[in-house]
Amino acid sequence: MVSPYDNPPSRSVNGDEYRPTPACGQEHREHYFVEELTFADADATLSMLRELCPNLVDGQLPVWIRNLAYRLVLLQRPDEPALLREAAQNLWLHGPDWDDVAAELVRQAEELEAR
């Protein structure tokens, strides 16, 4: 599967502070990016997150896209404590609205490690 990061519409929609946007003949709309993200595998999604948001506190992806990406990764890999914690850290950075969800992700990570 093609990484959502490598898809030219995603890079044009979300930007990339590290490389120039590649030329392509496609229309650049957010829904094309979300469609690619929805069906990307976990490795491709994590690659995109790490390239476009190399530090948790900044990055080129909107918060809602980051949250969606982590949710999709966790649906594919629900038993990886490190990913659960990474997703929780992302949620804690974006206000108290998601603190309960972040705490639950950490609890799940701890439960998995205790097994």
ROZALUM-407934 format. One record per residue: residue in three letters; x, y, z of N, C-alpha, C, CB in turn. Coordinates in steps of 0.02 Angstrom, whole numbers, plus 50000, padded with zeros to 5 digits. Glycine has a CB too. Layout:
// residues N
ala|X|Y|Z|X|Y|Z|X|Y|Z|X|Y|Z .
...
// end
This chain:
// residues 115
met|50042|49941|50000|50000|50000|50000|50045|50062|50000|49952|50000|50061 .
val|50022|50113|49967|50058|50177|49963|50050|50213|50029|50033|50220|49904 .
ser|50104|50241|50053|50101|50281|50114|50062|50344|50102|50172|50297|50139 .
pro|50020|50366|50149|49985|50429|50140|50034|50487|50135|49937|50441|50198 .
tyr|50093|50478|50163|50144|50530|50159|50170|50537|50088|50201|50516|50206 .
asp|50179|50481|50053|50206|50482|49986|50156|50504|49934|50233|50414|49969 .
asn|50093|50505|49951|50041|50526|49905|50046|50602|49896|49970|50506|49931 .
pro|50059|50625|49835|50067|50698|49825|50010|50740|49853|50073|50711|49752 .
pro|49946|50720|49847|49894|50763|49878|49904|50772|49953|49826|50733|49865 .
ser|49927|50720|49988|49935|50728|50060|49990|50778|50076|49951|50660|50093 .
arg|50044|50776|50039|50099|50823|50052|50078|50893|50033|50162|50802|50014 .
ser|50038|50901|49980|50016|50968|49961|49965|50996|50010|49986|50966|49891 .
val|49923|50953|50037|49873|50976|50085|49906|50994|50151|49819|50922|50096 .
asn|49952|50952|50174|49979|50960|50241|50047|50994|50244|49985|50894|50273 .
gly|50079|51002|50188|50143|51036|50187|50199|50990|50210|50141|51097|50230 .
asp|50258|51014|50205|50317|50977|50226|50373|51027|50234|50335|50919|50176 .
glu|50393|51039|50295|50444|51090|50307|50514|51065|50290|50442|51112|50379 .
tyr|50521|51001|50272|50587|50973|50262|50605|50962|50189|50591|50908|50298 .
arg|50556|50957|50146|50569|50945|50075|50519|50985|50033|50564|50869|50058 .
pro|50537|51001|49971|50489|51036|49928|50432|50989|49909|50524|51063|49865 .
thr|50374|51018|49898|50316|50978|49877|50327|50955|49805|50251|51019|49883 .
pro|50317|50890|49793|50327|50866|49725|50272|50890|49678|50330|50790|49724 .
ala|50289|50898|49616|50239|50917|49565|50197|50855|49549|50272|50946|49501 .
cys|50134|50865|49540|50091|50810|49518|50030|50839|49483|50069|50765|49578 .
gly|49994|50798|49447|49938|50821|49408|49871|50811|49442|49937|50787|49343 .
gln|49871|50799|49507|49808|50787|49542|49782|50849|49576|49817|50731|49593 .
glu|49717|50850|49586|49686|50903|49625|49701|50889|49699|49607|50906|49612 .
his|49717|50940|49736|49738|50931|49805|49681|50950|49853|49801|50973|49820 .
arg|49648|50900|49877|49593|50911|49924|49603|50867|49984|49526|50896|49891 .
glu|49581|50892|50040|49590|50857|50103|49558|50788|50103|49562|50897|50160 .
his|49500|50781|50071|49467|50716|50073|49507|50662|50037|49397|50721|50042 .
tyr|49547|50679|49987|49591|50629|49955|49642|50604|50005|49626|50659|49893 .
phe|49670|50650|50044|49718|50630|50094|49686|50585|50147|49748|50692|50128 .
val|49627|50604|50171|49593|50563|50222|49576|50494|50195|49530|50599|50248 .
glu|49558|50491|50132|49543|50426|50101|49606|50382|50100|49516|50437|50030 .
glu|49663|50410|50081|49726|50373|50080|49744|50350|50151|49783|50416|50051 .
leu|49737|50395|50199|49753|50380|50268|49709|50324|50294|49745|50442|50311 .
thr|49645|50325|50279|49598|50276|50303|49618|50205|50285|49529|50290|50276 .
phe|49646|50196|50226|49661|50128|50203|49735|50112|50203|49634|50119|50134 .
ala|49776|50156|50232|49848|50142|50237|49861|50092|50293|49887|50208|50250 .
asp|49914|50054|50286|49931|50008|50339|49966|50046|50395|49976|49950|50313 .
ala|49975|50013|50451|50003|50045|50511|50073|50072|50499|50003|49996|50569 .
asp|50115|50034|50464|50184|50056|50451|50185|50121|50410|50224|50002|50415 .
ala|50143|50124|50359|50141|50184|50317|50115|50244|50356|50096|50171|50256 .
thr|50066|50233|50398|50038|50287|50438|50089|50312|50489|49974|50265|50474 .
leu|50123|50266|50523|50175|50286|50570|50232|50323|50536|50201|50226|50608 .
ser|50250|50301|50477|50302|50335|50439|50282|50406|50424|50316|50297|50374 .
met|50220|50416|50403|50195|50483|50389|50196|50526|50452|50123|50479|50361 .
leu|50171|50499|50508|50170|50537|50570|50241|50558|50591|50138|50495|50626 .
arg|50287|50513|50585|50355|50527|50607|50392|50575|50561|50394|50463|50614 .
glu|50374|50574|50497|50406|50621|50451|50375|50690|50454|50403|50594|50380 .
leu|50310|50694|50459|50277|50759|50459|50271|50789|50529|50208|50753|50429 .
cys|50278|50748|50580|50275|50772|50649|50332|50740|50688|50206|50755|50682 .
pro|50394|50757|50673|50450|50723|50706|50455|50737|50780|50514|50744|50673 .
asn|50426|50791|50803|50423|50807|50874|50350|50810|50894|50459|50875|50891 .
leu|50334|50786|50952|50264|50785|50972|50231|50854|50975|50257|50752|51040 .
val|50270|50905|50989|50240|50971|50999|50232|51012|50936|50280|51009|51047 .
asp|50259|50990|50880|50250|51027|50819|50234|50980|50762|50313|51069|50803 .
gly|50235|51004|50702|50224|50961|50645|50178|50994|50595|50195|50895|50667 .
gln|50171|50961|50539|50133|50989|50484|50063|50961|50479|50169|50978|50421 .
leu|50044|50916|50523|49977|50888|50520|49931|50922|50571|49979|50812|50534 .
pro|49870|50937|50550|49822|50964|50599|49809|50913|50655|49755|50982|50564 .
val|49791|50938|50712|49780|50894|50770|49730|50840|50755|49756|50935|50831 .
trp|49676|50856|50720|49624|50806|50707|49651|50750|50662|49562|50838|50674 .
ile|49696|50766|50616|49726|50715|50574|49773|50671|50615|49764|50747|50514 .
arg|49812|50702|50659|49857|50663|50702|49817|50614|50746|49899|50709|50746 .
asn|49763|50639|50775|49721|50597|50818|49692|50539|50777|49664|50638|50850 .
leu|49667|50554|50718|49638|50502|50674|49692|50452|50655|49608|50534|50611 .
ala|49751|50475|50637|49805|50429|50617|49823|50382|50674|49867|50470|50596 .
tyr|49830|50409|50735|49846|50365|50791|49789|50316|50805|49860|50407|50854 .
arg|49728|50338|50798|49671|50293|50809|49672|50235|50759|49604|50332|50804 .
leu|49686|50252|50696|49688|50200|50645|49746|50151|50656|49695|50232|50576 .
val|49803|50177|50678|49860|50133|50694|49842|50087|50752|49923|50176|50711 .
leu|49810|50114|50803|49793|50072|50862|49740|50020|50845|49770|50116|50919 .
leu|49697|50034|50798|49648|49984|50777|49684|49925|50742|49596|50014|50729 .
gln|49739|49940|50708|49777|49888|50674|49826|49852|50721|49814|49917|50615 .
arg|49849|49889|50771|49899|49861|50818|49878|49876|50891|49970|49891|50804 .
pro|49825|49844|50914|49799|49860|50980|49841|49835|51039|49731|49833|50987 .
asp|49888|49791|51025|49925|49759|51080|49997|49782|51085|49924|49685|51071 .
glu|50012|49844|51065|50080|49870|51069|50083|49928|51119|50104|49893|50998 .
pro|50109|49913|51178|50111|49964|51231|50147|50028|51210|50145|49935|51292 .
ala|50200|50023|51172|50236|50084|51152|50193|50129|51109|50300|50065|51114 .
leu|50154|50099|51064|50109|50139|51022|50052|50169|51063|50080|50096|50966 .
leu|50026|50132|51111|49974|50158|51154|50000|50220|51191|49950|50104|51205 .
arg|50060|50216|51217|50090|50272|51253|50104|50332|51207|50155|50251|51288 .
glu|50128|50318|51147|50141|50371|51099|50076|50408|51081|50173|50343|51035 .
ala|50023|50371|51070|49958|50402|51056|49934|50443|51116|49906|50348|51037 .
ala|49944|50417|51175|49924|50453|51236|49962|50519|51242|49935|50410|51298 .
gln|50027|50517|51229|50066|50579|51232|50040|50631|51183|50140|50565|51218 .
asn|50023|50609|51124|49995|50654|51074|49931|50686|51099|49982|50616|51008 .
leu|49888|50646|51130|49824|50673|51155|49834|50722|51212|49779|50616|51178 .
trp|49881|50709|51257|49893|50753|51313|49917|50823|51291|49944|50722|51360 .
leu|49949|50826|51234|49974|50890|51210|49920|50936|51183|50025|50879|51157 .
his|49862|50911|51172|49811|50950|51138|49750|50965|51182|49789|50915|51076 .
gly|49763|50981|51243|49709|51004|51287|49677|50950|51329|49657|51036|51246 .
pro|49640|50971|51378|49610|50925|51426|49552|50883|51399|49587|50963|51486 .
asp|49527|50900|51340|49470|50863|51313|49483|50789|51305|49450|50892|51247 .
trp|49547|50771|51293|49564|50702|51278|49603|50668|51335|49605|50699|51215 .
asp|49608|50701|51392|49647|50673|51448|49621|50605|51471|49647|50721|51506 .
asp|49555|50596|51473|49527|50532|51495|49546|50476|51446|49451|50537|51501 .
val|49544|50492|51381|49561|50442|51331|49636|50426|51336|49544|50468|51259 .
ala|49677|50477|51345|49749|50466|51352|49765|50423|51413|49786|50534|51358 .
ala|49731|50437|51468|49742|50397|51529|49721|50324|51518|49703|50427|51588 .
glu|49668|50314|51482|49646|50246|51467|49697|50209|51423|49577|50247|51433 .
leu|49726|50244|51376|49777|50213|51333|49838|50192|51375|49799|50262|51278 .
val|49858|50233|51422|49914|50216|51466|49895|50156|51510|49935|50276|51510 .
arg|49834|50155|51534|49811|50099|51575|49814|50034|51535|49739|50111|51601 .
gln|49792|50038|51471|49794|49978|51428|49866|49956|51416|49760|49993|51361 .
ala|49911|50003|51407|49982|49987|51396|50010|49951|51458|50023|50051|51381 .
glu|49994|49977|51517|50018|49946|51579|49990|49876|51588|49999|49990|51639 .
glu|49926|49868|51570|49894|49802|51576|49927|49752|51528|49818|49808|51560 .
leu|49942|49774|51468|49976|49729|51420|50045|49709|51444|49981|49764|51351 .
glu|50081|49756|51473|50148|49741|51497|50147|49696|51558|50184|49805|51514 .
ala|50094|49698|51597|50089|49657|51657|50074|49584|51641|50036|49685|51703 .
arg|50049|49571|51581|50033|49502|51562|50093|49460|51552|49992|49502|51500 .
// end
